[in-house]
Amino acid sequence: MATFLIDNGDPLPGDPALGTDERDHLRERLTRAKAGEACSCGTCPSIQLIGDASPSRDIEVRTVLSAEIPGATLLLFVDRGQLSYLELAPHGDEPFAEFPALASSPDTKESEA
């Protein structure tokens, strides 16, 4: 899921765009990231992402990458080059127990989380 957002997510309005080099750097950091604390809301599978403590010089501020899927919005929070949170925000009242599998398409480089 995080790889999908790194490759295909759009920055939220007002957030800086990420170029190819920044996205490559995030993919590299993702290989070292660990799942942290899960959200306790009971309606989503959102999780903290824990990596090394060093900020990146490539990305100096927060960027949130987003993508829409049926029934929810996916968000990947990047704080100063650190992957910090992977969120699934349901659009309605139906909870998501886990992140859904993403179907492969010509625009999708990765089809799994």
Residue pairs with C-beta under 8 A, 6 or more apart in sequence:
1 74
1 86
1 99
1 102
1 112
1 113
2 30
2 33
2 49
2 76
2 83
2 86
2 113
3 27
3 30
3 109
3 110
3 112
3 113
4 67
4 74
4 102
4 108
4 109
4 110
4 111
4 113
5 65
5 66
5 67
5 74
5 75
5 76
5 86
6 23
6 26
6 27
6 30
6 65
6 76
7 23
7 27
7 108
7 109
7 110
8 67
8 107
8 108
8 109
9 65
9 66
9 67
9 74
9 76
10 65
10 66
10 67
11 17
11 18
11 63
11 64
11 65
11 66
12 63
12 64
12 65
12 66
12 75
15 61
15 62
15 63
15 64
16 59
16 61
16 63
18 26
18 59
18 63
18 65
18 78
21 58
22 58
22 59
22 81
25 56
25 58
25 59
25 81
26 59
26 78
26 81
26 83
29 51
29 52
29 56
29 81
29 82
29 83
30 83
32 51
32 52
33 49
33 50
33 51
33 83
34 49
34 50
34 51
35 47
35 48
35 49
35 50
36 47
36 48
36 49
36 50
37 47
37 48
38 45
38 46
38 47
38 48
39 45
39 46
39 47
39 87
42 95
43 90
43 95
43 96
44 72
44 87
44 88
44 89
44 90
44 95
44 96
45 88
45 96
45 97
45 98
45 99
46 85
46 86
46 87
46 88
46 89
47 85
47 86
48 84
48 85
49 83
49 84
49 85
49 86
51 82
51 83
55 79
55 80
55 81
55 82
56 80
56 81
56 82
57 81
58 81
59 78
59 80
59 81
60 80
60 81
61 80
62 77
62 78
62 79
62 80
63 78
64 75
64 76
64 77
64 78
65 75
65 76
65 78
66 73
66 74
66 75
66 76
67 73
67 74
68 74
69 100
69 102
71 90
71 91
71 92
71 94
71 96
72 88
72 89
72 90
72 91
72 96
72 100
73 88
73 89
73 91
74 86
74 87
74 88
74 89
74 99
75 85
75 86
75 87
75 88
75 89
76 83
76 85
76 86
76 87
77 83
77 84
77 85
77 86
77 87
78 84
86 99
88 96
88 99
90 96
99 113
101 111
101 112
102 108
102 110
102 111
102 112
102 113
103 111
104 111
